[in-house]
Every structure is written in C-alpha cells, then in structure tokens.
Amino acid sequence: MLQKTFNRENRELTLAGLRKRNFPNAEAVIDEVISIDTSIRYSQDQRDQARANLKQLSNRFHTSTRAGDIAGLQGIKSEIEAQQLRLKFYEVELDRLEPNLNNLLYTIPNLPHSSVPAGRSADDNEVVLEHGEIPVLHEGAKPHWELIQGFGPNGTALIDFELGNKIAGAGFPVYRGKGARIQRAMINFFLDRALEAGYMEVQPPIVINEASGFGTGQLPDKEGQMYYATEDKLYLIPTAEVPITNLYRDVIVADGDLPIKNTGYTPCFRREAGSWGAHVRGLNRLHQFDKVELVRIEKPENSYAALEEMSLHVQKLLQELELPYRVLRLCGGDMGFTSALTYDMEVWSAAQGRWLEVSSVSNFETYQANRLKLRYRVERSAVAGKTQLLHTLNGSALALPRILASILENNQFLTEEGKIAIRVPKVLVSYCGFEVFD
C-alpha cells in the first residue's frame, strides 16, 4: 500500500498518478487519508506527552513520599489521574484511527511509473516490440479446442474439457497422454531455464491465509476472484507470486543477501467470475492452470534493471518455443492494482487470429513491501544501520494454457495422407520424448 508519509508530502504527485489510473474520487480519498493521518500524528503527540508527564509525576510522587509531604501527594495524585485519563483517551483514539487509515490505504492502488502511458483499457496499451513471423496455416486449420480431438490415448482428446466438467466443473480440464506429457515438459523446461538464470527453486503451499492475501495485495482487491475454504479460512492461490513473496513477510533482509531471486511451479486457481464469450473458449481462460513464476526482491535503485532482465528472460523462452510474440507496456487503466509498471507478453494464435496474453512482468516498487513490512538494513551509506523498504517484482515464466494453445495451433500441418498433425517445438522434444502429435 502507499506510504502515509508519501501521500502527505507529495499530495499532487499522488493525485496525478491516481488520475493516470482513472481512480475515482482521488482527491477526496487522498484528502481523507491526509486528514486521518494528521489526527493520528496529533494523537500520538498527545499520548507521548501524557506518558512523559506521568514519568515526571511519578518521580515527584516518590520524592514527596520520601519527604513526608502529605499535602503535596494529594495534588500529585490528582495530576496523575488526569494524565492517565488523557493517556487512555488518546490510546483509544489511536486504536480507532489507525485501522481506519489502513483500511482506506488498502483501497488505493499503486502509483504508476512515469513511463506508464495514460489510457483506460487494453486498447490504450503501448506496443514495445514484436518478434517472429506470423505463421500461415493450411486451409482448414483448427483452433485448439477442435484440434485436440483424437490425439489422446485410444483416439481420445489430448485435453478433455467434458471429463473435467464431470469431475469438478467448467474450466478444470483433464490432460491425457501426450497432453499431460507436454505439460510436464514445459514445466521442467521453464524451471530449468530459471535455475540457469540464477533463480532458486521453491515449492510453496498452494493455499494462503488472509495475512498473505493482504501482504501482496490480492485482498481486499481480488477477494471475489479467489476460491475460499470457509471452514479453515484459507484461499487457493491465484499465482505462486503470493506464497513466494510472503516468505519474506515481516523480514529484515541482510544487505549481502540481495538480490533475492526465487522461482516456483504451482497450480493456480481463479474463479474468473463474470468471464464469458468466445475469447474464453478452451484453454484461453481456466479456473485451474499451471504456471512457473519468477519472484525478485531488489534494492530500489536496481529494480527497474531487474524488470528489464525479467522481460528478456520471458522473451527468450518464447523465442526458444518458436512462438511469434509482442511486448506491451500497459496503460494506467489496464494495469494491475499493485503494479507500478507492467509488461505483458502476448503470443500470436494463428488459428484464432489474435494475440493471447501469456505473461505479465511487473515491478511493484515498495507497494507490496510496505504491506509485508519487508525491509533491508542499509550497511554502506549516510544512513547505515537504518532499514529501508525493498522493491518486489514478479513475472510469469510462463503460464501454460495459452502457450500450449499457441503451440498446438501454430504448429499444425497436413501430413502426406492429408491428416492434421502437430509439431512439437525442438526445445521441448528432449523433455517430452516425442516430436509430433499424430
């Protein structure tokens, strides 16, 4: 969440950032934050003054007691009672004000980086680059939800949406035969490339508690999009970013341990409430899917260089998979709640004739770290020994469903017998053990 001092000292800059995000009633909200913060600081001063007065009165009381000054003791007792009431009043006031301020701050998104373009929707995102040639498919080429039929064991589907619907519901597919093997191949390939790039692999829980959800900003913003186990008050994770980043909640990191680079594979769960239409068919949008995530914790001065490095890492994966892609810089109105700057990577789906988002790489600056109380102790500077908020970053490297959809669609071809087959990207052959779906 935004820091109180930043809002107070940089009101106009805060408002400009929120306007770029099209945040409603920005001025009223920020003025309320500043007003509550002012009341808190006044109450803290009054509380601290009452504590100081009580300490002085206590010393006077003991002095008068030793001197046998009975008349003086009565006056001091009255002053002590008055200061105790004063202390209690402002402690109660702080107990009321501080949660109100935090709850209000939780509703305010991160401020966008200066390079973020203005805009209200995906139509206003900025195309940074495009890479690769758009494939030209044979006549009669199929989208993946039709293409998958007949390639599974005994002529079944590679990915069975109906069977998943029977077991769990729509959006929970079953991968079979080579469909399951290509999934495992991609997971291992993505993890291996992350390890080669210096990331440490972790295997986190796939459920989180409420504190973890607030720590990385899924709560209260995305509460309705997460599956919730009411009995145990646990949420199924929407991404590995959440448990991995929360490994460092309430931690002061040693200067020498930075940067921190973690990677992890997890299944991910999203309710995707309110999603419908042709754009969510097949693998395009699921309630459960697999993803390899990159999470970095960086000093503020290094975080944007790290963001570019993460973007290049994802691009290299797409190049190795031989998929045409483009990189977008998201506008203020399309950016995630907690992000300061996000790059989206999209691959071209030849059979669907459109771009599919397969990765988001984001810098959250101090927004998550402030919620997480994630800091490092400065060792070499004018403020050596003091703690400073770190920057957190994360990126999908990669989410599997739309990658698989693009591989299936872009690599379909007609055999000499006139049947459709699908070529496996060369980089995955050693992982999955076959070269063609046929």
N, C-alpha and C positions, 0 to 999 in steps of 0.2 A: 504494500500500500504506500501511498505518498507520505513523505515525512512531514510532520507538523511544521517543523521549522522552515521547510522549503515553501510550503503554502503561505506561511505568514510573511516570509521575507521576499517572496517572488510571486506576489498575487497576480500581476499582469501576465507574467510568463506562464503561470499555471493556467490562467484563463485562455490564453492563446492556444496552448496545447489541447485543452479540452474542446475548444471550438473546432480545431482541426479534426478532432474525433467526432464532432457533431453531438457532443454530450449535452443533454437537455438541462436547462436551468443552471448552467455552470456558475454564473455569478452568484446566484442565491445560495447554492450549495457551498461554494468556497467561502463566502462571507459567513455562513453559519459555522463552518469549520473554524474560521479565524475567531469568531465570537466565543465559541465553546472553549477554544484553546486559550483565549485571553482570560476567561473565567477560571480555567484550571490553573493557569500560572498565578493569578491573584490568590486563589485558594491555597496553592502550595506555599506562597509567601506568608500568608496568614497562619497556616499550620506551622511552618517553620519558626515564625516569630513566637507563637504560643509555646512551642517546645523550648525555645531559648529562654523565654520568660519563666517557664516552670523550673528550668535548671537554676536560674538565678534565685528564684523564690525558695527553692529547696535549700540552697546554700544559706540564705538569710534565715530560714526557719531553724536550721541546725545551729547557727551562730546564736540566735535568740534563745534557743533551748539551753545551750551551754551557759548563757549569761543569766538565765532565770528571768527573762523579760516576758512575763505572762501577758501583759497588755499588748506588747508588740506581736506576740504569737497569734493573737486573735485577728489582728489586721492582716497578717501574712496568710493565715488560713483562708480568709475571705478572698484575697487576691488569687491564691492557688485555685480555689473553687471556680472563680471567674475564668481563669486561664484554661482550666480543664474543660469547662463548658465550651470555650472558644475553640480549643483543640478538637473536641468531639464534633462540633458543628462543621468544621472545615474538612475533617476526615470523612464524615458522612457526605458532604458536598462533593468531595473528590471521588468517592465511591459511586456517586450518581453520574458525575460529569464524564469521567474517563471512559466508561463503557459506551456512553452516548457518542463520544468523539470517535472511538474506534469503529463502532458500527457504521457511522457516517463515512469514515475513510474507506471502509470495505466496499462501499458502493461506487467509489470514484476510480475510473480506470487509470492505467499508467499514462504518463505524458509521452507523446511521440517524439522520436528523434527528429532533429532539424531536417534530415533528408527525406522524411516521410512525405509523400505527396498528399495534397488535400484531395478529398473525394468522399463520396457517400457509399459506394458499392464496389463490387468486383470490376465493374465497367471502368472504374477510375484508377485501377492498379497500373503501375508502370512496368512495361516490359524492359528488363535489363539486358537480356541476350537470348538468342535462340541458337540451338546446336543440333546438327544432324539433318539428314534428308528425310522428308516426309515419304513414307513408303507408298507405292502404288500397288493396290491389291488386284487380284484376278477378278473377273466377273463372277458374281455370286458369292463373294466373300461374306462371312457372317460375323455378327457381334458375338462376344464370348459366351453369352447366355444361351445362344443357339449352338455355338461351335463345340461346347463341352460334351454334347451328347455323343455317346458311342465310343469315347476314348478310354473309358474306365474298364475295370476288370469285367470280363464276360459281356462286353458291349454296354455296360452301364455308363453313367455320366462321370466325368472326372470330378465334378463338383455337383453334389446332389442337394439342391435347394429344397425340394419337396420332402426328402428324408429329414433334413434339418428342421423343417417346419413341423414335421410329425413329432420329433423328439423335444424341441424347445419352442419353436415359433419362427415366424418370418425373420430373415436376417441372421440366421445361425446355420450356415451351410456345413455340409459334411464333405470333406475332401477324401477321395478314394484313389487307391492305386498310384499311378504316376502323378495324379493331382496332389496327393499327400506328400509324395517324394519331392516334387518341385518346391513345395512349401518349405520342407526341411532344408532343401538345398539352398534356397535363398536366405533363410535364417542363418545358416552356417557361413555362407559367403559374406553376408553383411557383418556378422560378428568378427570373422577373421580379418576383414579389411579395417574394422575399428581397432582391433588389437594391434595390427601393423602400424596404425597411426598413433599409437601410444595411449589408447584408452584402456582402463581397467574394467574387466567384465564383472558385473554383479548380478545376482539373481534375487530381486526383491520380492516382498509379498505382493499379491495381486488384489488385496483389499487394503483399505486405509481407514483410519479413524477421522473424526471430524477435525481435529487439530491439524492433521496433514492436509486435508482439503483446504482449510483456511490458509495454511502456510504457503501453498503455491498458487492460490487464487481461484481454485475451482469452486470454492464456497466463499460467499453465497452466490456468485455469479452463475455457475453451471449446475446448481443443485438439481434442477429438474431434468438434466441430461444424464445424470448418473444413476445406476442401479443401486438401490439401498436395501440392506438387510436390516429390517427394523428390530428384530429380536436382539441382535448384537450391536446395532448402531454402527455398522461398517458399510463402506461404499466400495463397489467394484471399481477398479481403476480405469479411467478413460485413456491413460497413457502411462508408460513407465517413468516419464518425467516426474510424476507426483511422488511415488515412493523413493525414487533415487535421490531427488533433490532434498526430500525430507530426512534423508540420512544425516544431513548436516544442520537440521533444525536445532537451535539453541547451542550452537558450537562456535567457539572462537578458534579459527584455523591458524596454525603457525605460519608465519611468513614463508618459511622454507618449504612448506608443503604445497605451495601454489605454483602453477595452476592445478586444479583437480579435474581429471578427465575420466568420466565413467561411461560405460555402455552396458546395455542390458536388453535381453529379449523378454517380452511378456505378451500374453494375450491381452487385448484391450476391449473394454465394454462401453458402449454408448447407446443410450436409449434412442437418440436421434428423433425425439418427439417432434411431430409436425412436418416430417420429411415425406414427400410423396412425388410421384411423377416419373417420367421416362428416365430422368437423369440418375435415379437411384436403383435402376434395374441391375440384377445380377450382383457382381462384385463391386459395383460403383459405390454402394453405401450399405454397410452391415452393422449389426448390433454387436457382433463379436468378430475381432480380426487380430492378426498377428503383426507385431511391429518390433523392429530393433531401434532403440533410442540412443541418442548421444546427449550427455549432460555435462556441462562445463561450469566450473566456478573460477572466476578470474578477478584479478585486481581491476579496478575501474579503468586504469589507463591502458589495459591490454584487451579489454573485452571486445572492441569492435574489430580489431585484427583477428581475434579468435572467431568472431562471427563470419568473417570472410573465409577463414580457413575451413570452417564447418560447411559453408556453402560449396566450396571447391571439393570437399570430401564427398558430398552427396552427388555433385555433378560427375565426379569420377566414377562413382558406382553406376550412374545412368549411362555413361559412355561405355563402360565395360559390358553393360547389358545390351548395348547397341540400340538404345531407345532414343528417338528424337525428343528433345525436351526444350523448355524455355524457363527462364528465371524471371519472377515478378517481384517488384518491391511493392508491398501492399500499401494502399492509401489509408488515411486516418480512419475512414468509416468502415473499412473491411478488416482491420487488424484486430487480433485477439485482445481481450480485456487487459491482460497483464503485460503485453509486449510493448517495447519502445521502438523496435524495428523488426520487421519480419520479411524474409524472402520465402516465397512459395516456389516450389519446383513442380512443373506440370509436364507430363509426357503426352505425346500425341497418340490418340487411339484411332487407328486408320479405319476400322470397321464402323466406329461410331461417328467418325468425322469431327472429333472435338478434343480439346485438351482436358486431361484429368489430373487433378492435384494429387501428388504422391508424397510430398514432403513440405513441411514448414520448418524453417530455421529461424530462431528468434533470440534477441537479446532483451532481457527483462530489466537490465541495469540493476538498481537497488530495490526495485518494487517487491520482488519475492523475498529478497534478503532481509528487508525491513520487517516483513511479516514473520519470517523464520528466525529473526534475531541471529542471523548468520554474519559473522564479522571475522576480521583478521587483525592480529596485533602488529602494528607498524614497528619495524625494527630500525630502519635507517632513514630518518628524516627529522625535520624540526619538531615533529610530534611523536617521536619514538616512544614506544610503550603504550600509546593510546590505541583504541580499537576503531576500526573503520568498516562500514558496510561493504560487502563484496558485490560483484555482479554475477548473476546467474544466466545461463544460456541453455537452450536445448534444441534438438532437431531430430526429425525422423530420418533414419538411415538404414532401412526405409520401411514404410508401411507396405505390407504385401499385397492386399487385394487388387488395387488398381495397377500395380506393377505386373501382377500375373495377368490381369485382363489385357493389358497392352502387349505383353509378350505373346499371348495366345492370338490376339487379333492381328498384330503387325507381322507375325512370322508364319501365318498360314499360307499354304501354297497347294497347287494341284499336282498330284503325282501323275506318272505316265498313264495310269489307269483312270485318271480323271477324278480320283478321290482327294478329299482335303486332308492334308497332314500339317503338322506344326513343328517348326524347327526350334530347338532349344538353344538359347544363347551359348556360345562356346565357353564362356567363363563358368557356366553352371554345369557343364557336362560331367566334369570330374566329381562334382558334388552329388549329382542325382543319378549318374550311371547310365544315362541314355541320351541320345542325340535328337530323337524325333518322337513326337506324339503321332502315332499312326494306328 
